[in-house]
Amino acid sequence: MNVDAQQSPNAELSLGDVSPQILQFDTSILLKCGMELPEYSITYETYGELNREKTNAVLICHALNASHHVAGTYDGDEKTRGWWDNMVGPGKPVDTNRFFVVSVNNLGGCHGSTGPASINPKTGQPWGSTFPVVTVEDWVEVQARLATRLGIEAFAAVMGGSLGGMQALQWTIDQADRVKHAIVVAAAPKLSAQNIAFNEVARTAITSDPDFYGGDYYAHNVVPRRGLKVARMIGHITYLSDDAMDAKFGRNLREEVLKFNFDTEFQVESYLRYQGDKFADIFDANTYLRITKALDYFDPAAACDGDLIATLAKSKSKYLVVSFTSDWRFSPERSREIVEALVDNNLDVSYAEIESPHGHDAFLMDDVVYHNLVRAYFDRIAAEVAYDD
Amino acid sequence: MIREGATVLDLGCGDGALLAHLKQACGVSGYGVEKDDQKVLSSVKNGINVIQADLEQGLSGFADGAFDYVVLSLTLQTVHETETIIQEMLRVGKEVIVTFPNFGFWRHRVQIFFGKTPVSKELPYQWYNTPNVHVLTISDFEIFCDTHAVRILEKIILNEQGTRVNVRPNLFGALAIYRFNRRGL
């Protein structure tokens, strides 16, 4: 996911400064991998007000390389504007004047929640390679625990794009009584071999960096920058469509003549290197490894012998599923698999296939058809919340 | 024509008004299928389940016999793959309901007699901007049913005022409503 893809938001409709909060959890969590974490802390943000009945809470789940910082800014700095600011805020499709929005940095993350760079209390050293491989199910469990701590019995909606959409879908399976609506954008019911292959290339780039030290690079005061950079570059290509890249860069050169060497010559090379460098500055390689694994492992139907219809039979939620025509990472066909399984269960679902040239990143874009649809759907949710009151 | 509490798939559901009405009046549940972005949005606003898809691509996302009724309202004359779509509707629905403007309606016949392509309340387009590609008469449709193993369960023919026509329906009927299933079931 390309956090820079969003267009400049309408400042008047944006949240101003926001600040993250941290909650410490002292009850252990048994992770899907079998390991038990005795304690952990979770960084999160909230926007808007929780109503008296606590029925207007919306959880936003982040994807591969985003965080809990969905909307607003830190200390008035425009550069710190949240990754889904065009979607979430006062008067936005997910309107913080009506909804209490919660967003969480997932367990294993590198934006404040307990993750591989955190100190393992048993050893006094960073977890590094010993930090467990976490899953979407684990994240949903942690998010549910956070909701309990915030006094939220059930979310009016859980929403996310890409891997975030997968979390929204998992919520309706694991926490069926605690989620009224799921908004599943640009997601898939599981990864394809090609998706896993791209993730493996990214992981190999990281683990083969000499500065990786088997994941324990913190002790050496280095980070596997080169590996992380390549991982980001390959990921980035999969977020864009061929057409979008062509429109943005074509075969444009930085200088007018070919130099017959390996400098950065084409604009697209320059862009990818810039994105890679920027990412390597802010993201933890161990987190990247684990999040790509969580993607690969995501397959809720596996618990029902691959039967997604049977998997979703326990859901009590209503759904909005959205895909984008030029998204080849999680194509419309993948979203339709989800929709078909929901229809086979007679669950309430609406599905839109948004015409967009922007590839997977379209879910972060300020597209009027897409945003109007999400807005209309949240109007429906708001009406139900008001009715509950 | 539609049972209380039935499940309905409304193909070409437009703004979802029909499903919204059926939901409220007969407690039906189901989905609309619509291709157009704006109509999908209107359907969401109308509180119905809408699935964006092109009917001409078939109904492969829906299981056999998944719905009590599959409805195709005032859309039959606009589809290209008419035979495929009717077969698909018969596969997905236990029963099918279609409505279409009767090309054999006397007003249309008069206009053709005077050498004009018919324009009416039911066929409100000019020849150059009409979405209709397969206009048909009541008589045409019944021959189709006969030759395509379709069993007609109920038909209602209405005039322009919306009252039932019992005499010479193919001449005095402006709108035809048919409920049918597969013969031999």
Interface residues (C-beta under 8 A of the other chain):
Chain A: L320 R336 V339 E340 V343 D344 N346 D348 V349 S350 Y351 A352 E353 I354 E355 V369 N372 L373 A376 Y377 D379 R380
Chain B: T7 S29 Y31 D37 V40 L41 S43 V44 K45 G47 I48 N49 V50 I51 Q52 A53 G61 F62 A63 A66
